[in-house]
């Protein structure tokens, strides 16, 4: 082991504590009742997120690497398992909102106990594999921070009162005008996509689905300088876009007819507003005209694809997106969770590619599959990403509820094409 391991362990512990504290901060505006709601099939109650992220560290780190460790509760190993079939049975996801017991106080004690165990483990020299799993658990918890924000938004929206998550700020941008859309030229040719992390660099994290780095040929293309705005998407509605089958993929047309979609999720008809619409945000309901220049969000892949067809353009592939994003720093003028906005904001009047990180996850035209030479992690952790490589589409770039330290150019998110509850939007390509 390197001589600097103690410093590395201290750094890892500091990051662990920071991420765990960030989860607690997200939960502060919530009541225990808020934390019990599960309002759609994709969502989970916040209380379950708090337990499951602790379960991850207990199951994959403490139980294997902390000598003499005793699990906090004998039933938690199966009760808070999400989808790791190789670890045994688990309750159906749709039942998570029925877990009134164990109570929230016990879940918080569970988190504190796991925190103490991780701190105890990192007081001493730890195996490389233990350190890698802690790093994975940190990234896993950041994914759940994003899920907490999206799940809470849907839960509060389904409440007839449409209460805000926070009331001390507003994303309204009525005086900010998005810049005209420009086209940025790229001519990659044969290039490389993805990454192959250094196995000895514990602090250089990547999920297994981002690997390995491999050659890809990309023909010349153009990418829109910014994201599509609410005002631009409203024009698609006004042109009867949801009732024109020639714009929709067959499965998408079936979805919008069966689900009755006529607008993005959270858009509400409102005769008292100038635009005739209001949009529910984590700050409550806001007239569309006050958000017209912000990126449209909560679109399914089908809606993003239909809008692109309507414009005469298309969605970029994930390889085109990554090539363009390679030179953009994630923290540079990015609207991520750390800004506290909790909603997409308008692009600035700057030259070049904008909003490449943050604001909304960008649907791509690429199906979610393994890269050439892809190999999942060994054991139960191999179920983390690999088993979902079917019937999913790739999204890139992060959103306004993605932690800044969690996103990078190679990051591959994925959802089924009908998913709308995530902060997802689009950028055009040609």
N, C-alpha and C positions, 0 to 999 in steps of 0.2 A: 504493500500500500504506500502511496506517496506520503512524504513527511508532512505535507500541508493538510493531511486529512482532518485534523482537529479544527483548523480554520474552515475547511469545507463543510464539516459537520455543523459548525456554528452558523455558517451562512445558510445552510439548508434549514436549520431550526428557525432562524429568523424569518426566512421566507414562509415556512410552514405556519408560524404564528401570525404573520401578516395576513395570509390568505384566510385562515380560520377566523381572525378578527373581522375581516371584510365580510364574511358570511353573516356574522353576528350583527354587523352594522346594517346590512340589507334587511334584517328581520326586525329592527327596532321600531319602525312605524306600524308593525303588524300586531294585532291582538291574537291571543290563543285561538279564538274562533276563526280568524283569518287563516291561520296555519292549518286548519282542518279541511279546507275546501279543495275538492278535485272536480273541476268544472268541465273538463273535456277529456277524451280518451288519451290524448298526448300528455296531459298534465299529471302532476303528482302534488299532494299536499306539501306545504313548506315543512311541516313537522317531519314528514317522511324524508325529505331532502336532508334535513339536519341529522337524522339517524343514519341514512344510507351512506353519506360521505364519511361518517365515523366508522361505520361497518367496514368500509373499504380499507381504511388504515388498520383496523383490528384484524380483519381476515387475511390480508395479503402482506402485512408487515409485522405487527406485534405478535400474532399467533405463531409466526414462523421464525422470528429473529430475536425476540426478547425472551431471554431465559426465564423460566418459571412463570410466564405470563398466564393469568387466569382470565378467561373471557368475562366481560362485564355481566352478561345475562345469558343463560344457556339457550333461550329461545331466539335471541337476536340474530344468530347466525343464519337462520332460515327466514325469519320474519322480515328482515331488511335486505335480503338478497334481491337484486333487480332482475337479472336475466342470465346469471351464470349457472347453466344447467349442470355443468360438471361438479358443482358444489352441492347439488341436491335440490330438493323441492323449494318452492317459494309461493307465497299467496298470489292470486291473480292481481294484475295491476289495477283493475277497476275497483278492487276492494280497499285500496289504500286509504280512502277517505273514511272508512269505517273503523280505523284504528284509534278510537278514542282512548283506549288503553294500549300500551303504556302511556301515562300522562306526559305532558310537555316537560314538567320538572324532571322526570326520570330521563327523558331524552337529553336534556341539557346536562344532567349528571353523567350520562354516557359520553357525551362530547368531552367533558372535563376529564373524565377518566382516561379516554383515549389520548387526549392532549398530554396528560401526565406521563403516559406510557411512551409516547414518541419522544418527549423530552428526556426521559430516563434512558431510552435507547441511544440517543444522540450524545449523551454525556461520555460515551466510550467509543472506541474504534468500532466502526460498523462495516459489515461486508459491503462490497460494491453493489451487490444485488439488492440489499436492503435500502441503500441510498437511492438506487434507481427507482425502486417501488415507491419510496416516499415522494420522489419527484413526480412520478406518475400520479400518485394520490393527490398531490397539490394541483396538478393540471385538471384532474378529475373533479376536484372541488370547485375549481373555477368554472368548469362547464356547468356545474349545478348552481353556481351563483347566477349564471345567465338564465338557467331554467327557472330559478326562483322568480326572477323578474318577469319572465314571460308567463309563467303559471299564475302569479299574483295578478298580473294585468287581466288575464282571461277570467279569473275568479271574481275580481271586483267588477268587471264589465257585465258579467251575468247577473250580478245583483241589480234588481230594478232601480235602486237609487243611483247606480253608476258612481260610487264614491271614489275619490282620488286616492292613490297610494300615498302621495305627499301633497300638501297644499301650500307650501312656502315658496314655490317657484312655478314657472310656466314656460313651456317650449315655444309659445306663440312667437311667430316671426313676421308679423304683418308688415313691417317696414323694410324687410330685407328681400331684395329681388335676386333670384338665382341668375347667374351669368348665362349668356347664350350658349347653347350646346356647340362644342367644337369637336372636330375629329382629329385624333392623334394617330399618326402613322407608325407602324412597326413592320420590320422586315427581318424576322428571326432566322429563317432557314433552318438548318440543323442546329438544335440547341439541347440543353439538358434541363430536365424538370425533376422536382423532388429533391431529396437529400439523402445522404448516407452518413448518419451521425458517427462521431468518433466514439467507440465503445469505452474508451478510458476517460471521456469527458462527461462526467455526471451532470454538470451544469449546462450542457448543451442538449436540451430536450427536444424530442420529436415523437409524435405518435407513430406506431408501426405502419399506418396507412399512408404516411408521407414518404415512405422509403420503398425501394432504393432509388437513388438518383439514376436517371436513365435518359438516353437520347430520344428526342422527338423532333420530327420535321414539322415546322409551322409555316404555312404560306403567308405572304404579306397580307396584312389586315389593318383595319382602323378600329379604334376603340373610342367611344364617347368620352368626352373630358369630364363628365359628371354623371350622377345618377338621374333617373327619370323622376320628375317632381309630381306632387299631387295634382297641380294644375294641368300638367300634360296628361296625366292619367284620366282626369275628369273629362278631357276632350274625347277620350276613347269611349267613356260612358255616354257622353252626349251624342256620339256618332253610332249609338246602338250596338257597341262592341260585344256586349254579352248576349246578343240575339242574332249573331251572324256566324252560322256554323262553319263557313269557309275559313274563318280565322283560327279555328280551334282544332287541336289534336282530337282524335276520336274519343279517347278516354277522358280528356278534359271536357269535351262537350257533354258527355254522360255525367260527369261530376257536377258541372254547373247546373244542369237540369235537375238532377236528383237532389242536390243540396239547396237549390233555389238561390244561388249566388247571383247578385246583380251589382256588386261593388266589393271592394276589398273588405276584409274583416275589420270591424270597428267603425266603418262608415255608417252613419245613421241619417236617414231622411229627417230634415229639420226645417219646417216652414218658417221659422223665426229667424233664420240666418240668410244673409244675402245670397250665398251660394246654393242654399237649399239642402246643405249637408252639415253635419257636425261629425267630428272624429273623436272617439274615446282614446285618451292617452293615460299614462300613469299619473298625470296631473288633473285628470277628469275630462269631461267633454269640452271640446274647443271647436268653434266654428271653422269650417274648412278654409274659408278665406284667410284666416289667420295662420294657416299651415300650408297654404297653396304652393309656396316655394320650397318647402321641405321635401325630401325624398319620399315617394309613396312607399308604404311598407305593409306587411301582413298580406302579401300576395302568395298564391300557390305558384308552382312552376307553370301550370297550365295558363294562369292569368298572365304571367310574365311573358310566356311564349306567344300568346295571342296578341298581346299589346305590341310585341316586337314585329309580328307579322303585319299588323295593322299599319305600322309606320313604314313598312317596306324593308326593314332591317332584320336583325336576328340577335340572339343571345350569344355571347362569346363562349368558346370552349374553356374548360378550366386551364388548359395549357396556355391559351392566349392570355387569359387573365393573369396567371402566375408570371409569365414573361414580362408583362407590362408592370406588374407590381414589384418586381425584383429590386428595383432601385428606390422604391418609396419606403421611407422609414415609418414604421407603424405609429410612432408617437407624434409625427409631424402633422400638426393641424388636424388631428383625427378626433372624431367625436365617439369616444368609447365610454365604458362605464365610469372610468375615473373622472370624466368631466362633470358628472352629476346631472347631465341634461335629461337622461332617460327617454329621449325621443330624438329622431333624426333632425338635423339642422341644415339650413341651406348651404350650398357651396359658396365659397368666396370668389371674389373677382380677381382670380389669379390665373396665370398661364399654366398650361400643361395639365396633367392628369390630377384630378381631385377626388376626394371621398373614397379613395381606394381601400382604406382601412376604416372601419367604423361606420356609423349611421345605420346601414342595413346590410345583412347578408345578401350577396348577389347571386341569384340563380345563374348557373351556367348550362350550356347545352350538353354537358358530359354526364353519362351514367357513372354511378359509383362502382368502380371495380378495382381490383388490385393492380398495382404497377407490375411490369415484367420483372420477375424475380422476387415478388412480394412474399414474405413469410410472416405469419402472425406470431405473436409472442408465445413462448411455450406454456403449457398448462392451462389453467382456467383463465388466465389473463389473455389468452388467445381469442377469447370470446368478446373482447372489448370492442374490436372494430371489424374483424374479418368476416364474422358470420352475418353481417348486415349488407354484404356486397351483392344485393339482389333487389331490383325494383326500387332503387333510390337514385336521386339526382344530386350532383355536387353543388355546394354553395361555397363561395369564397369571401374573405375580407373582414368578417366580424361585423358587429353591430353596435348600437349605442348602449347595449347592456353587456358587451364583451369586455372583460378586464384587459387593460392595455398590455400587460406582461404575458398574456395568454395567446395573442395573435401573432402571426408571421406569414410571410408570402407563400409558404408551402402548406399551410394549414388547410385541411380538407374537411368541411362540414358536409353532412348528407341528411336528406329527409326524403320521404316519399313525395311524389310530385303534387299530391293534393293537400299537402301541409300548408296551413296559413297562420297558425298561432305564433310562429316564430317571427322575429323582426326581419322579414325577407323582402327584397325589392329587386330592382334590375338596373343594369347598364347596357346600352345598345352596342352592337358591333356590326361591322359591314366588311 
